[in-house]
Amino acid sequence: MLGVLLLFLMTSGMAQTPADLTFVSGGSICAGLNYGANSWTDYWEGETLQSNGNVGTVTRQQIGLAVNVGIRDWANVILMLPWVRTNASQGTLNGQSGLQDVSLFVKTLYLDRKMGPGYLLLGGNLGFSIPVSPYLVDFAPLNLGWGTTNLSLRQMASYITEKGYFVGLKGNYTYRSNISNIHRDFYFDQGQAHYGNEVYVHDIVDWTAAIGYNTGRLLLEVDLNQTNTLGGSDIRAWDPGFPTNNVDFTTVTGRLDYYFNEGRGINISLTGGYTLAGRNAGQSIFGNLAINYLFPVWGQQADQPENN
C-alpha cells in the first residue's frame, strides 16, 4: 500500500529535487543525506477507512543518499539511493530492511522569461529507477518497494514575482514494468487465478499544485499532490494488499529549505505532510530532513572565494 507513496516521497530528499525548478549552478555539486519516515494506523480498504489490529501502526523509515550535479545552469543530473526499513507495531509480521531502488533524473529548464511583475519558468525531467536488491515484493504492507523498473516524465511550470512569491503546477507520468518475480508461482487477482510469478502492474499519473516564497536562500512552499494508479483492484476484506491494487491518494505537504551561504556550503531541507484522502493506501503522516553540502567543482564559481 505504501510503495507508490514512497515513490512520491523519494523526490523530497534534497534541496534541489527532481520535482522542482530549483537548479544547482553549472560546475557545482550538491550532495547530501536525508532521513524520512511515514506511519499509519488507519488505511483505506478500497474506499473504506479502517484499521487492522494484526499490524497496528505501520512505520517506514528511509536513509537516502542524493547527489545533484550541475552540468549547466539549466541542466542537472540527480542520483538517489535509499535504504529502507519497515515495521509493524502489532502481530507476527517481521519488517524488512535493505537497499531499495536507485533513481536517476535528468532535469532541464526550457524557458525563463520575464512576464509582467515576475518570471515564467518551464522545465521538466526524465527519470529512471530500478531495484538494487532482491527484496520481497509480495509482502504488503511491509515490502520495501514494488520491484518494478520505472520510467517517468515530469513537466513543470512556475511563475515567480520579483519579490519571491510563486505558484507552480507539475504533472508526472510513470511507466512501470511488470514485476518479474513475486517469489511464488500462483496468485489470485481480480477474480482470476494466475499461474506464474510475473505480475502486470498499471502505470501512475500524479500532479502537484504549489504556492510559496523563495528568496534564493530561503524557500517556503506548500504543495497539494494527487497520485492515481491507472487501474487495478481494491484490497479484499482483511487482505494485506497486492502489487496490482489501485492505489490513489491525495497529500498536503509543507517544505522549508535554507542555505547558510549563497552558492556553496551547507543547506537543509525539511518537509512534512499528511494524506488527506486515499484508496487502497495508508492515511499517513510523513516527514523528511535532508542535510546537503553545495560546492563548486569546475568553472568560474570554483575560483571565487566563499561569501557568508
N, C-alpha and C positions, 0 to 999 in steps of 0.2 A: 504493500500500500504506500510505503514511503519512498520507493525507488524513484518515481517520477519527480516527487518533491525534492529529492536530493539533487537531481539534475539541475533544478532551478537554483537551489542554494549554493551549489558549487560555483556559480558565476559571481558570487558575492565575496570572493576570497581575497581581494586586494583593492588598493585604492583606485587603480585603473582596471576596470573589469571588462570582460568581453561584451557586457550588456550596457555599456555607456559610451558617450562620445568624449571622454577624457583620455588624452593620449600622453604617453611617455615621449619626450623630445627625441628627435633623431640623434643617435650616438650615445644614448643613455640606456641604462638597465634599471628596472625596479624589481627587486627580489624580496620575498618575504615568507613568513609562516603565518598560518591562521588556525584558529580553533573555533569550531562551530558545534552547536548542539541543538537538537529539537526533541520534543517529547509530546506524547499524547496519551490520554486515558480513554476519551471518547473517540469514536470513529463512525464514519458513515458506511453502513452496510447497504449498498445501493444508495438510496436517498434517505434512509432511516438512520438517525443518530442514536448510537447506543454504546455501551461499554461491555467489556469481556473480562470477567474475573479470572479466566485462565491465563491471561497475560498481564493484567493490571495496567501499569503505566509502561509504555514502550519508549525507550530512550535511544537516540542515535547520536553519537559523537564522532567528530572527524578532526584530524590534524592534517593540514594541507600545506604543500609547498607550491609556490607560484612564482613564475619568472616572466617578466614582461620586457621585451627587447624593442627599443625604438629604432626601427630600420630607417624611417624618415619621420618628420614631424606629423605626418598624416597617415603613417602605416606602422602598426605594431604587430609583433608575434608574441602570443601568450601561451605558456605551457603550465599545466596544472596537474598535480598528482595528490590525491587524498588517501590517507589511512583512516579506515572507518571501524568503529566498534558499536555493536548493538546489544541491547539488554532489555529483558522484561522483568518487572518487579515481582510478579507472581507466576505460579505454575512451574512446570518442569522443563520448559524450553531453555536451552542454553544459547546465549547470544554468540555472534560471530565477530571476528576481528581480522583485519588484514588490509592490504592494498586493494583499492577498488579499480577505477578506470583512469587511465591517463588521457588528458584532453589537450588538444592543440587548436588554437584560434588564430586567424589572420584578420585583423581589424583595420579598416581603412576609412578615411574621411573623404567623401565625394565633393562636398560643397561647403564653403564657409563664406557667406555673402552678407554684406550689410543691407539691412532692410528696416527702414524706419528707425525707431529708437534702439534697435538691437541687431542681432545677427542670426541668420538661419543656418543651421548645421544639418547636413545629411550624411549618413555613413552607414556602415554595416560590417558584418563579419561572417566568415565561413569557418565552421568548427568541425572537428573530428574527434571522436573518443572511442576507446577500445579497452576491454578488461585487461589487466596486467597480472591477475592471479586467478586460479581456478576456484573461486568462491562458489558456494552452494546457492543457486538461483531460486529453486523452488522451496523456499523456507520463509515465506511471508508470515509475520511482518518483520522478521529479524534478518532477512537477507541483506547483504551489503549493497547489492545493486541488481540490475535485471540481466546482466550478461550479454547485452547487445552491442554491436558496433553501430555508432551513430554518426550521421552527417547532419549538420544544421546550417541554416541560412537565416541570418537576422538582419533586418533593416531598421534604421533608427532615424528619427527626425527630432530636432530640438530648436527652440527659439529662446535666446538668452538676451536680456537687456544689458545696456552698458552699466547698469547698477548691480548686475549679477543675478537678477531673478530670472528663472527659466521654467518652461514647460516642455514636456517631451512625450513622444509616443514611439513604442517599439513593437515590432512583430517578429515572430520567430517560427520557423518550421523545422522539425526534427524528424529525419528519416531514420527508422530503426530496423536493423537486420533481424532475421529470425534468431531465436535462441537456439544455438546448435546442440546443446546438451543440458537437459534438466535433471540428469542423474537418475532417471528411471525410464522404463520402456513403455509405460502406459499412463494415460491421463484422461480425465473426463472433463469436457468443457463445452458450454453452451448446448447441453443436451445430447452431445455426441461423444462416443468413445474413440480415442485416438491411440493407435499402437505405434510407438516410436518415441524418440527422445528429443525431437526437434519441434519447436513451438513457434508459430507465427504470432507476431505482436503488431499492433497498429501504431501508426506514426502519431506525433504530438504537435499541436499548434499552441502557442502561447502569445499573449500580448501584454504590454505594460503601459500604463499612463503615469507620468511622473510630474511632480512640481517641486521646486526647490530654490536654493540660493547658493551661488558659487562665487567666491572672491579670488580663486586661484590657490589660496592656502587653506580656506575653509569651505567645505561642502556640506550643506544640509539638504536632505531630499526625502520625500515621501512618495512611495510607489503603490499603485493598485495593480496587481497582477492576476490574470486569469489563465489557467492552463487546462487544455482539453485533449484527451486522448480520442482519436478519431475512430471510435468503435470499441467493441469488446463486451464482456459480460459483467454482470453485477456479482458481488461476493454472495455466495449462498449462505443461508442462515447458519451462523456459528462456524462458518468455514474460515480458515486462516487467510484466504485470498490466493490468487494465482496470477502469473505474469500477464495473462490475457484480459485481466479486469479493465473495465472502462474507468480510468482514474481521472477525475476532474476536481479542480479546487480553485478557490479564489483567496488570495492573501493580501494583506496590507503590510508594508514594510517601511521602516524608517532607517535612514543611513546618515552617518556623520563621518567625514574624512577631515583630517587636519595634518598639514605639512608644517613641521617645525622650522624648516628652511626652504626657501623658494628655489626650485631647480635641482636640489640634491639633499641628501640626508634622510633622517627618519621621518616616516609618516605613519599614522594609524588610521584604521578604518573600522567603524563599529556599525553593525546592522542588527536589527531585531524586528520580529514580526509575528503575526498571528493568522491562522487560517480561518477565514470568515464563513466559508461555505464549501461543501465538497460532495463528492460522490465516490464511494469506494476509497476513501482517503482518511487519514487521521486528522482530528481537529488539533493541529499542532501549534505550540508556541516555540519559536526558534530564534537563535541569535548567532552572531559571528563576530569575532575580534581578530583583526589582522594587524601585524606589525611589519612594516616594509622599509627597505632601505633603497633610496634612489641615488644613483651615482652615474656621472658621465664616464664614458669609456673611450670614445673617439670623437673627432671633430672639434669645433671651436669651444664647446662647453667644457670639454675635458681640460682645456688650457686656462679656464677662468678660475679665479680664486673663489672660495666659498663665501657666500653672503648670509649673514644671520638676520 
